[in-house]
């Protein structure tokens, strides 16, 4: 039993160490709703172009996949 408790303490300490090394600014407050939510790229970051595979319509992609399997 004491090995289980010791293992938990070591694992928790390791997790806290890793989280602290990654900057420590991890938000554990849950899902956000409102104006303070940042989903897109920042204004200073330019938006990147979508990959070519994403521009193919889903219907055409599924038709190509079913044709290839036959």
PDB file with SEQRES, HELIX, SHEET and CRYST1 records, atoms N, CA, C and O in Angstrom:
SEQRES   1 A   70  UNK UNK UNK UNK UNK UNK UNK UNK UNK UNK UNK UNK UNK          
SEQRES   2 A   70  UNK UNK UNK UNK UNK UNK UNK UNK UNK UNK UNK UNK UNK          
SEQRES   3 A   70  UNK UNK UNK UNK UNK UNK UNK UNK UNK UNK UNK UNK UNK          
SEQRES   4 A   70  UNK UNK UNK UNK UNK UNK UNK UNK UNK UNK UNK UNK UNK          
SEQRES   5 A   70  UNK UNK UNK UNK UNK UNK UNK UNK UNK UNK UNK UNK UNK          
SEQRES   6 A   70  UNK UNK UNK UNK UNK                                          
HELIX    1 AA1 UNK A    2  UNK A   21  1                                  20    
HELIX    2 AA2 UNK A   52  UNK A   55  5                                   4    
HELIX    3 AA3 UNK A   58  UNK A   69  1                                  12    
CRYST1    1.000    1.000    1.000  90.00  90.00  90.00 P 1           1          
ATOM      1  N   UNK A   1       0.826  -1.192   0.000  1.00  0.00           N  
ATOM      2  CA  UNK A   1       0.000   0.000   0.000  1.00  0.00           C  
ATOM      3  C   UNK A   1       0.870   1.256   0.000  1.00  0.00           C  
ATOM      4  O   UNK A   1       0.570   2.237  -0.680  1.00  0.00           O  
ATOM      5  N   UNK A   2       1.945   1.206   0.770  1.00  0.00           N  
ATOM      6  CA  UNK A   2       2.790   2.391   0.840  1.00  0.00           C  
ATOM      7  C   UNK A   2       3.484   2.654  -0.498  1.00  0.00           C  
ATOM      8  O   UNK A   2       3.831   3.796  -0.801  1.00  0.00           O  
ATOM      9  N   UNK A   3       3.690   1.602  -1.302  1.00  0.00           N  
ATOM     10  CA  UNK A   3       4.301   1.787  -2.620  1.00  0.00           C  
ATOM     11  C   UNK A   3       3.356   2.526  -3.557  1.00  0.00           C  
ATOM     12  O   UNK A   3       3.790   3.329  -4.383  1.00  0.00           O  
ATOM     13  N   UNK A   4       2.069   2.253  -3.425  1.00  0.00           N  
ATOM     14  CA  UNK A   4       1.068   2.944  -4.233  1.00  0.00           C  
ATOM     15  C   UNK A   4       1.038   4.431  -3.895  1.00  0.00           C  
ATOM     16  O   UNK A   4       0.998   5.272  -4.794  1.00  0.00           O  
ATOM     17  N   UNK A   5       1.056   4.756  -2.617  1.00  0.00           N  
ATOM     18  CA  UNK A   5       1.056   6.150  -2.178  1.00  0.00           C  
ATOM     19  C   UNK A   5       2.340   6.845  -2.630  1.00  0.00           C  
ATOM     20  O   UNK A   5       2.296   7.975  -3.118  1.00  0.00           O  
ATOM     21  N   UNK A   6       3.466   6.184  -2.472  1.00  0.00           N  
ATOM     22  CA  UNK A   6       4.737   6.765  -2.901  1.00  0.00           C  
ATOM     23  C   UNK A   6       4.754   6.987  -4.413  1.00  0.00           C  
ATOM     24  O   UNK A   6       5.234   8.019  -4.882  1.00  0.00           O  
ATOM     25  N   UNK A   7       4.236   6.030  -5.173  1.00  0.00           N  
ATOM     26  CA  UNK A   7       4.167   6.186  -6.626  1.00  0.00           C  
ATOM     27  C   UNK A   7       3.299   7.357  -7.032  1.00  0.00           C  
ATOM     28  O   UNK A   7       3.641   8.093  -7.958  1.00  0.00           O  
ATOM     29  N   UNK A   8       2.171   7.540  -6.347  1.00  0.00           N  
ATOM     30  CA  UNK A   8       1.300   8.673  -6.646  1.00  0.00           C  
ATOM     31  C   UNK A   8       1.999   9.990  -6.351  1.00  0.00           C  
ATOM     32  O   UNK A   8       1.900  10.933  -7.135  1.00  0.00           O  
ATOM     33  N   UNK A   9       2.701  10.064  -5.233  1.00  0.00           N  
ATOM     34  CA  UNK A   9       3.401  11.298  -4.863  1.00  0.00           C  
ATOM     35  C   UNK A   9       4.494  11.613  -5.871  1.00  0.00           C  
ATOM     36  O   UNK A   9       4.660  12.770  -6.259  1.00  0.00           O  
ATOM     37  N   UNK A  10       5.241  10.602  -6.301  1.00  0.00           N  
ATOM     38  CA  UNK A  10       6.297  10.808  -7.292  1.00  0.00           C  
ATOM     39  C   UNK A  10       5.693  11.244  -8.624  1.00  0.00           C  
ATOM     40  O   UNK A  10       6.211  12.156  -9.268  1.00  0.00           O  
ATOM     41  N   UNK A  11       4.611  10.604  -9.038  1.00  0.00           N  
ATOM     42  CA  UNK A  11       3.958  10.973 -10.299  1.00  0.00           C  
ATOM     43  C   UNK A  11       3.414  12.392 -10.240  1.00  0.00           C  
ATOM     44  O   UNK A  11       3.558  13.145 -11.203  1.00  0.00           O  
ATOM     45  N   UNK A  12       2.793  12.772  -9.130  1.00  0.00           N  
ATOM     46  CA  UNK A  12       2.254  14.127  -8.986  1.00  0.00           C  
ATOM     47  C   UNK A  12       3.375  15.157  -8.997  1.00  0.00           C  
ATOM     48  O   UNK A  12       3.244  16.215  -9.613  1.00  0.00           O  
ATOM     49  N   UNK A  13       4.466  14.856  -8.323  1.00  0.00           N  
ATOM     50  CA  UNK A  13       5.593  15.785  -8.310  1.00  0.00           C  
ATOM     51  C   UNK A  13       6.187  15.942  -9.706  1.00  0.00           C  
ATOM     52  O   UNK A  13       6.538  17.050 -10.112  1.00  0.00           O  
ATOM     53  N   UNK A  14       6.300  14.842 -10.438  1.00  0.00           N  
ATOM     54  CA  UNK A  14       6.813  14.902 -11.803  1.00  0.00           C  
ATOM     55  C   UNK A  14       5.881  15.713 -12.706  1.00  0.00           C  
ATOM     56  O   UNK A  14       6.343  16.513 -13.520  1.00  0.00           O  
ATOM     57  N   UNK A  15       4.585  15.508 -12.562  1.00  0.00           N  
ATOM     58  CA  UNK A  15       3.614  16.263 -13.374  1.00  0.00           C  
ATOM     59  C   UNK A  15       3.696  17.753 -13.059  1.00  0.00           C  
ATOM     60  O   UNK A  15       3.675  18.575 -13.976  1.00  0.00           O  
ATOM     61  N   UNK A  16       3.787  18.114 -11.791  1.00  0.00           N  
ATOM     62  CA  UNK A  16       3.899  19.533 -11.428  1.00  0.00           C  
ATOM     63  C   UNK A  16       5.209  20.126 -11.932  1.00  0.00           C  
ATOM     64  O   UNK A  16       5.241  21.284 -12.348  1.00  0.00           O  
ATOM     65  N   UNK A  17       6.273  19.361 -11.901  1.00  0.00           N  
ATOM     66  CA  UNK A  17       7.559  19.837 -12.411  1.00  0.00           C  
ATOM     67  C   UNK A  17       7.473  20.110 -13.913  1.00  0.00           C  
ATOM     68  O   UNK A  17       7.943  21.146 -14.384  1.00  0.00           O  
ATOM     69  N   UNK A  18       6.880  19.190 -14.660  1.00  0.00           N  
ATOM     70  CA  UNK A  18       6.760  19.362 -16.119  1.00  0.00           C  
ATOM     71  C   UNK A  18       5.869  20.552 -16.445  1.00  0.00           C  
ATOM     72  O   UNK A  18       6.183  21.330 -17.346  1.00  0.00           O  
ATOM     73  N   UNK A  19       4.766  20.703 -15.725  1.00  0.00           N  
ATOM     74  CA  UNK A  19       3.881  21.840 -15.976  1.00  0.00           C  
ATOM     75  C   UNK A  19       4.561  23.154 -15.634  1.00  0.00           C  
ATOM     76  O   UNK A  19       4.350  24.146 -16.332  1.00  0.00           O  
ATOM     77  N   UNK A  20       5.360  23.193 -14.595  1.00  0.00           N  
ATOM     78  CA  UNK A  20       6.063  24.409 -14.225  1.00  0.00           C  
ATOM     79  C   UNK A  20       7.144  24.749 -15.253  1.00  0.00           C  
ATOM     80  O   UNK A  20       7.376  25.924 -15.536  1.00  0.00           O  
ATOM     81  N   UNK A  21       7.805  23.736 -15.813  1.00  0.00           N  
ATOM     82  CA  UNK A  21       8.843  23.981 -16.811  1.00  0.00           C  
ATOM     83  C   UNK A  21       8.263  24.472 -18.134  1.00  0.00           C  
ATOM     84  O   UNK A  21       8.955  25.153 -18.891  1.00  0.00           O  
ATOM     85  N   UNK A  22       7.006  24.139 -18.424  1.00  0.00           N  
ATOM     86  CA  UNK A  22       6.405  24.539 -19.693  1.00  0.00           C  
ATOM     87  C   UNK A  22       5.876  25.966 -19.661  1.00  0.00           C  
ATOM     88  O   UNK A  22       5.203  26.385 -20.602  1.00  0.00           O  
ATOM     89  N   UNK A  23       6.150  26.694 -18.646  1.00  0.00           N  
ATOM     90  CA  UNK A  23       5.737  28.086 -18.580  1.00  0.00           C  
ATOM     91  C   UNK A  23       4.820  28.357 -17.410  1.00  0.00           C  
ATOM     92  O   UNK A  23       4.777  29.480 -16.908  1.00  0.00           O  
ATOM     93  N   UNK A  24       4.096  27.368 -16.971  1.00  0.00           N  
ATOM     94  CA  UNK A  24       3.242  27.535 -15.810  1.00  0.00           C  
ATOM     95  C   UNK A  24       1.988  28.340 -16.052  1.00  0.00           C  
ATOM     96  O   UNK A  24       1.262  28.626 -15.100  1.00  0.00           O  
ATOM     97  N   UNK A  25       1.700  28.720 -17.291  1.00  0.00           N  
ATOM     98  CA  UNK A  25       0.518  29.533 -17.574  1.00  0.00           C  
ATOM     99  C   UNK A  25      -0.619  28.668 -18.119  1.00  0.00           C  
ATOM    100  O   UNK A  25      -1.296  29.061 -19.069  1.00  0.00           O  
ATOM    101  N   UNK A  26      -0.826  27.522 -17.535  1.00  0.00           N  
ATOM    102  CA  UNK A  26      -1.862  26.607 -17.981  1.00  0.00           C  
ATOM    103  C   UNK A  26      -3.183  26.998 -17.327  1.00  0.00           C  
ATOM    104  O   UNK A  26      -3.266  27.106 -16.103  1.00  0.00           O  
ATOM    105  N   UNK A  27      -4.209  27.209 -18.138  1.00  0.00           N  
ATOM    106  CA  UNK A  27      -5.511  27.654 -17.654  1.00  0.00           C  
ATOM    107  C   UNK A  27      -6.386  26.441 -17.389  1.00  0.00           C  
ATOM    108  O   UNK A  27      -6.770  25.738 -18.324  1.00  0.00           O  
ATOM    109  N   UNK A  28      -6.703  26.189 -16.134  1.00  0.00           N  
ATOM    110  CA  UNK A  28      -7.521  25.054 -15.745  1.00  0.00           C  
ATOM    111  C   UNK A  28      -8.932  25.485 -15.358  1.00  0.00           C  
ATOM    112  O   UNK A  28      -9.624  24.764 -14.639  1.00  0.00           O  
ATOM    113  N   UNK A  29      -9.362  26.651 -15.827  1.00  0.00           N  
ATOM    114  CA  UNK A  29     -10.654  27.181 -15.398  1.00  0.00           C  
ATOM    115  C   UNK A  29     -11.826  26.637 -16.192  1.00  0.00           C  
ATOM    116  O   UNK A  29     -12.970  26.945 -15.857  1.00  0.00           O  
ATOM    117  N   UNK A  30     -11.601  25.853 -17.215  1.00  0.00           N  
ATOM    118  CA  UNK A  30     -12.701  25.241 -17.954  1.00  0.00           C  
ATOM    119  C   UNK A  30     -13.033  25.970 -19.239  1.00  0.00           C  
ATOM    120  O   UNK A  30     -12.262  26.795 -19.730  1.00  0.00           O  
ATOM    121  N   UNK A  31     -14.190  25.648 -19.766  1.00  0.00           N  
ATOM    122  CA  UNK A  31     -14.625  26.199 -21.039  1.00  0.00           C  
ATOM    123  C   UNK A  31     -14.959  27.670 -20.889  1.00  0.00           C  
ATOM    124  O   UNK A  31     -15.572  28.071 -19.900  1.00  0.00           O  
ATOM    125  N   UNK A  32     -14.562  28.476 -21.858  1.00  0.00           N  
ATOM    126  CA  UNK A  32     -14.778  29.912 -21.791  1.00  0.00           C  
ATOM    127  C   UNK A  32     -15.831  30.334 -22.801  1.00  0.00           C  
ATOM    128  O   UNK A  32     -15.908  29.801 -23.908  1.00  0.00           O  
ATOM    129  N   UNK A  33     -16.632  31.295 -22.398  1.00  0.00           N  
ATOM    130  CA  UNK A  33     -17.626  31.902 -23.271  1.00  0.00           C  
ATOM    131  C   UNK A  33     -17.543  33.406 -23.078  1.00  0.00           C  
ATOM    132  O   UNK A  33     -17.589  33.901 -21.952  1.00  0.00           O  
ATOM    133  N   UNK A  34     -17.422  34.117 -24.166  1.00  0.00           N  
ATOM    134  CA  UNK A  34     -17.403  35.567 -24.033  1.00  0.00           C  
ATOM    135  C   UNK A  34     -16.333  36.193 -24.896  1.00  0.00           C  
ATOM    136  O   UNK A  34     -15.775  35.559 -25.792  1.00  0.00           O  
ATOM    137  N   UNK A  35     -16.058  37.465 -24.604  1.00  0.00           N  
ATOM    138  CA  UNK A  35     -15.135  38.243 -25.410  1.00  0.00           C  
ATOM    139  C   UNK A  35     -13.682  37.931 -25.165  1.00  0.00           C  
ATOM    140  O   UNK A  35     -12.837  38.274 -25.992  1.00  0.00           O  
ATOM    141  N   UNK A  36     -13.357  37.289 -24.053  1.00  0.00           N  
ATOM    142  CA  UNK A  36     -11.960  37.028 -23.753  1.00  0.00           C  
ATOM    143  C   UNK A  36     -11.446  35.735 -24.369  1.00  0.00           C  
ATOM    144  O   UNK A  36     -10.321  35.319 -24.092  1.00  0.00           O  
ATOM    145  N   UNK A  37     -12.257  35.099 -25.199  1.00  0.00           N  
ATOM    146  CA  UNK A  37     -11.865  33.841 -25.822  1.00  0.00           C  
ATOM    147  C   UNK A  37     -11.078  34.154 -27.091  1.00  0.00           C  
ATOM    148  O   UNK A  37     -11.530  34.931 -27.932  1.00  0.00           O  
ATOM    149  N   UNK A  38      -9.901  33.548 -27.226  1.00  0.00           N  
ATOM    150  CA  UNK A  38      -9.080  33.746 -28.412  1.00  0.00           C  
ATOM    151  C   UNK A  38      -8.989  32.460 -29.208  1.00  0.00           C  
ATOM    152  O   UNK A  38      -8.228  31.564 -28.843  1.00  0.00           O  
ATOM    153  N   UNK A  39      -9.753  32.349 -30.296  1.00  0.00           N  
ATOM    154  CA  UNK A  39      -9.749  31.116 -31.074  1.00  0.00           C  
ATOM    155  C   UNK A  39      -8.857  31.207 -32.299  1.00  0.00           C  
ATOM    156  O   UNK A  39      -8.225  30.220 -32.676  1.00  0.00           O  
ATOM    157  N   UNK A  40      -8.797  32.354 -32.916  1.00  0.00           N  
ATOM    158  CA  UNK A  40      -8.048  32.480 -34.154  1.00  0.00           C  
ATOM    159  C   UNK A  40      -6.625  32.917 -33.897  1.00  0.00           C  
ATOM    160  O   UNK A  40      -6.215  33.084 -32.748  1.00  0.00           O  
ATOM    161  N   UNK A  41      -5.862  33.106 -34.982  1.00  0.00           N  
ATOM    162  CA  UNK A  41      -4.497  33.592 -34.814  1.00  0.00           C  
ATOM    163  C   UNK A  41      -4.510  35.036 -34.318  1.00  0.00           C  
ATOM    164  O   UNK A  41      -5.456  35.781 -34.573  1.00  0.00           O  
ATOM    165  N   UNK A  42      -3.474  35.415 -33.624  1.00  0.00           N  
ATOM    166  CA  UNK A  42      -3.377  36.774 -33.111  1.00  0.00           C  
ATOM    167  C   UNK A  42      -3.273  37.750 -34.282  1.00  0.00           C  
ATOM    168  O   UNK A  42      -2.938  37.360 -35.400  1.00  0.00           O  
ATOM    169  N   UNK A  43      -3.563  39.016 -34.013  1.00  0.00           N  
ATOM    170  CA  UNK A  43      -3.543  40.020 -35.067  1.00  0.00           C  
ATOM    171  C   UNK A  43      -2.151  40.187 -35.658  1.00  0.00           C  
ATOM    172  O   UNK A  43      -2.015  40.535 -36.831  1.00  0.00           O  
ATOM    173  N   UNK A  44      -1.111  39.941 -34.859  1.00  0.00           N  
ATOM    174  CA  UNK A  44       0.241  40.090 -35.358  1.00  0.00           C  
ATOM    175  C   UNK A  44       0.707  38.880 -36.155  1.00  0.00           C  
ATOM    176  O   UNK A  44       1.703  38.959 -36.875  1.00  0.00           O  
ATOM    177  N   UNK A  45      -0.002  37.760 -36.035  1.00  0.00           N  
ATOM    178  CA  UNK A  45       0.377  36.554 -36.770  1.00  0.00           C  
ATOM    179  C   UNK A  45      -0.395  36.474 -38.079  1.00  0.00           C  
ATOM    180  O   UNK A  45      -1.622  36.565 -38.069  1.00  0.00           O  
ATOM    181  N   UNK A  46       0.295  36.305 -39.210  1.00  0.00           N  
ATOM    182  CA  UNK A  46      -0.434  36.176 -40.478  1.00  0.00           C  
ATOM    183  C   UNK A  46      -1.113  34.810 -40.573  1.00  0.00           C  
ATOM    184  O   UNK A  46      -0.590  33.800 -40.104  1.00  0.00           O  
ATOM    185  N   UNK A  47      -2.273  34.809 -41.184  1.00  0.00           N  
ATOM    186  CA  UNK A  47      -2.998  33.545 -41.374  1.00  0.00           C  
ATOM    187  C   UNK A  47      -2.294  32.738 -42.453  1.00  0.00           C  
ATOM    188  O   UNK A  47      -1.884  33.281 -43.479  1.00  0.00           O  
ATOM    189  N   UNK A  48      -2.157  31.451 -42.218  1.00  0.00           N  
ATOM    190  CA  UNK A  48      -1.494  30.596 -43.202  1.00  0.00           C  
ATOM    191  C   UNK A  48      -2.523  30.041 -44.174  1.00  0.00           C  
ATOM    192  O   UNK A  48      -3.707  29.947 -43.849  1.00  0.00           O  
ATOM    193  N   UNK A  49      -2.076  29.681 -45.350  1.00  0.00           N  
ATOM    194  CA  UNK A  49      -2.961  29.130 -46.366  1.00  0.00           C  
ATOM    195  C   UNK A  49      -3.349  27.706 -45.989  1.00  0.00           C  
ATOM    196  O   UNK A  49      -2.578  26.983 -45.359  1.00  0.00           O  
ATOM    197  N   UNK A  50      -4.551  27.317 -46.384  1.00  0.00           N  
ATOM    198  CA  UNK A  50      -5.028  25.958 -46.100  1.00  0.00           C  
ATOM    199  C   UNK A  50      -4.284  24.970 -46.987  1.00  0.00           C  
ATOM    200  O   UNK A  50      -3.933  25.302 -48.120  1.00  0.00           O  
ATOM    201  N   UNK A  51      -4.044  23.778 -46.495  1.00  0.00           N  
ATOM    202  CA  UNK A  51      -3.385  22.766 -47.336  1.00  0.00           C  
ATOM    203  C   UNK A  51      -4.243  22.416 -48.550  1.00  0.00           C  
ATOM    204  O   UNK A  51      -5.461  22.591 -48.527  1.00  0.00           O  
ATOM    205  N   UNK A  52      -3.609  21.927 -49.594  1.00  0.00           N  
ATOM    206  CA  UNK A  52      -4.323  21.607 -50.828  1.00  0.00           C  
ATOM    207  C   UNK A  52      -5.338  20.491 -50.614  1.00  0.00           C  
ATOM    208  O   UNK A  52      -6.382  20.484 -51.265  1.00  0.00           O  
ATOM    209  N   UNK A  53      -5.058  19.555 -49.722  1.00  0.00           N  
ATOM    210  CA  UNK A  53      -5.976  18.442 -49.484  1.00  0.00           C  
ATOM    211  C   UNK A  53      -7.269  18.924 -48.837  1.00  0.00           C  
ATOM    212  O   UNK A  53      -8.319  18.311 -49.029  1.00  0.00           O  
ATOM    213  N   UNK A  54      -7.209  20.007 -48.077  1.00  0.00           N  
ATOM    214  CA  UNK A  54      -8.403  20.516 -47.418  1.00  0.00           C  
ATOM    215  C   UNK A  54      -9.332  21.213 -48.404  1.00  0.00           C  
ATOM    216  O   UNK A  54     -10.516  21.383 -48.113  1.00  0.00           O  
ATOM    217  N   UNK A  55      -8.820  21.620 -49.565  1.00  0.00           N  
ATOM    218  CA  UNK A  55      -9.656  22.321 -50.528  1.00  0.00           C  
ATOM    219  C   UNK A  55     -10.490  21.369 -51.382  1.00  0.00           C  
ATOM    220  O   UNK A  55     -11.379  21.820 -52.105  1.00  0.00           O  
ATOM    221  N   UNK A  56     -10.229  20.082 -51.318  1.00  0.00           N  
ATOM    222  CA  UNK A  56     -10.996  19.093 -52.075  1.00  0.00           C  
ATOM    223  C   UNK A  56     -12.331  18.888 -51.364  1.00  0.00           C  
ATOM    224  O   UNK A  56     -12.345  18.612 -50.165  1.00  0.00           O  
ATOM    225  N   UNK A  57     -13.450  19.016 -52.072  1.00  0.00           N  
ATOM    226  CA  UNK A  57     -14.739  18.792 -51.420  1.00  0.00           C  
ATOM    227  C   UNK A  57     -14.851  17.370 -50.875  1.00  0.00           C  
ATOM    228  O   UNK A  57     -14.269  16.437 -51.429  1.00  0.00           O  
ATOM    229  N   UNK A  58     -15.593  17.215 -49.797  1.00  0.00           N  
ATOM    230  CA  UNK A  58     -15.718  15.914 -49.137  1.00  0.00           C  
ATOM    231  C   UNK A  58     -16.360  14.879 -50.054  1.00  0.00           C  
ATOM    232  O   UNK A  58     -16.005  13.701 -49.998  1.00  0.00           O  
ATOM    233  N   UNK A  59     -17.300  15.301 -50.897  1.00  0.00           N  
ATOM    234  CA  UNK A  59     -17.975  14.366 -51.785  1.00  0.00           C  
ATOM    235  C   UNK A  59     -16.986  13.798 -52.802  1.00  0.00           C  
ATOM    236  O   UNK A  59     -16.986  12.599 -53.082  1.00  0.00           O  
ATOM    237  N   UNK A  60     -16.151  14.668 -53.345  1.00  0.00           N  
ATOM    238  CA  UNK A  60     -15.175  14.204 -54.328  1.00  0.00           C  
ATOM    239  C   UNK A  60     -14.139  13.297 -53.674  1.00  0.00           C  
ATOM    240  O   UNK A  60     -13.700  12.316 -54.274  1.00  0.00           O  
ATOM    241  N   UNK A  61     -13.753  13.621 -52.449  1.00  0.00           N  
ATOM    242  CA  UNK A  61     -12.771  12.797 -51.759  1.00  0.00           C  
ATOM    243  C   UNK A  61     -13.340  11.430 -51.431  1.00  0.00           C  
ATOM    244  O   UNK A  61     -12.649  10.420 -51.563  1.00  0.00           O  
ATOM    245  N   UNK A  62     -14.597  11.389 -51.004  1.00  0.00           N  
ATOM    246  CA  UNK A  62     -15.192  10.088 -50.675  1.00  0.00           C  
ATOM    247  C   UNK A  62     -15.440   9.265 -51.942  1.00  0.00           C  
ATOM    248  O   UNK A  62     -15.327   8.039 -51.918  1.00  0.00           O  
ATOM    249  N   UNK A  63     -15.781   9.940 -53.051  1.00  0.00           N  
ATOM    250  CA  UNK A  63     -15.966   9.214 -54.312  1.00  0.00           C  
ATOM    251  C   UNK A  63     -14.642   8.641 -54.799  1.00  0.00           C  
ATOM    252  O   UNK A  63     -14.596   7.527 -55.320  1.00  0.00           O  
ATOM    253  N   UNK A  64     -13.576   9.397 -54.632  1.00  0.00           N  
ATOM    254  CA  UNK A  64     -12.258   8.909 -55.052  1.00  0.00           C  
ATOM    255  C   UNK A  64     -11.821   7.737 -54.177  1.00  0.00           C  
ATOM    256  O   UNK A  64     -11.201   6.794 -54.668  1.00  0.00           O  
ATOM    257  N   UNK A  65     -12.138   7.791 -52.892  1.00  0.00           N  
ATOM    258  CA  UNK A  65     -11.764   6.712 -51.990  1.00  0.00           C  
ATOM    259  C   UNK A  65     -12.562   5.444 -52.294  1.00  0.00           C  
ATOM    260  O   UNK A  65     -12.019   4.341 -52.235  1.00  0.00           O  
ATOM    261  N   UNK A  66     -13.830   5.595 -52.615  1.00  0.00           N  
ATOM    262  CA  UNK A  66     -14.630   4.403 -52.915  1.00  0.00           C  
ATOM    263  C   UNK A  66     -14.257   3.829 -54.275  1.00  0.00           C  
ATOM    264  O   UNK A  66     -14.340   2.617 -54.475  1.00  0.00           O  
ATOM    265  N   UNK A  67     -13.849   4.679 -55.213  1.00  0.00           N  
ATOM    266  CA  UNK A  67     -13.405   4.184 -56.520  1.00  0.00           C  
ATOM    267  C   UNK A  67     -12.086   3.445 -56.394  1.00  0.00           C  
ATOM    268  O   UNK A  67     -11.847   2.468 -57.103  1.00  0.00           O  
ATOM    269  N   UNK A  68     -11.237   3.904 -55.500  1.00  0.00           N  
ATOM    270  CA  UNK A  68      -9.944   3.262 -55.328  1.00  0.00           C  
ATOM    271  C   UNK A  68     -10.086   1.900 -54.641  1.00  0.00           C  
ATOM    272  O   UNK A  68      -9.292   0.991 -54.882  1.00  0.00           O  
ATOM    273  N   UNK A  69     -11.102   1.767 -53.786  1.00  0.00           N  
ATOM    274  CA  UNK A  69     -11.271   0.498 -53.079  1.00  0.00           C  
ATOM    275  C   UNK A  69     -11.932  -0.565 -53.953  1.00  0.00           C  
ATOM    276  O   UNK A  69     -11.864  -1.752 -53.632  1.00  0.00           O  
ATOM    277  N   UNK A  70     -12.561  -0.165 -55.036  1.00  0.00           N  
ATOM    278  CA  UNK A  70     -13.229  -1.148 -55.915  1.00  0.00           C  
ATOM    279  C   UNK A  70     -12.309  -1.690 -56.920  1.00  0.00           C  
ATOM    280  O   UNK A  70     -12.706  -2.524 -57.735  1.00  0.00           O  
TER     281      UNK A  70                                                      
END                                                                             
